[in-house]
Every structure is written in C-alpha cells, then in structure tokens.
C-alpha cells in the first residue's frame, strides 16, 4: 500500500513538472492537509482541540 502511494506521488510530480503546472502544488498540499485533519479528528483524543480552531 505504501509503495502504491509513493508511485502515485511520483506520477503526480512528473505530471506537474512536465506540463509546468506548479501552481497546482499548493492546492494539492492544502487538500491533503484538510483531508488529514478530517481523518485525525474522527475519533481521537485531539478532536476537541481541532474543533476549537474552527
């Protein structure tokens, strides 16, 4: 599973580099961070602290 994730990011980076779409990188990073925040806040001890941010 980890290898598939690494391959995905390699392909994504190759796409961005080949087509000069570097402006998409901040958007992708932001979406990944929001997704990670949602996953972490599902059922964890830090959920009350995350909810105070919003």
Secondary structure, DSSP 8 states (H G I E B T S, - for coil): -HHHHHHHHHHHHHHHHHTT-TTHHHHHHHHHHHHHHHHHTSSSTTHHHHHHH-
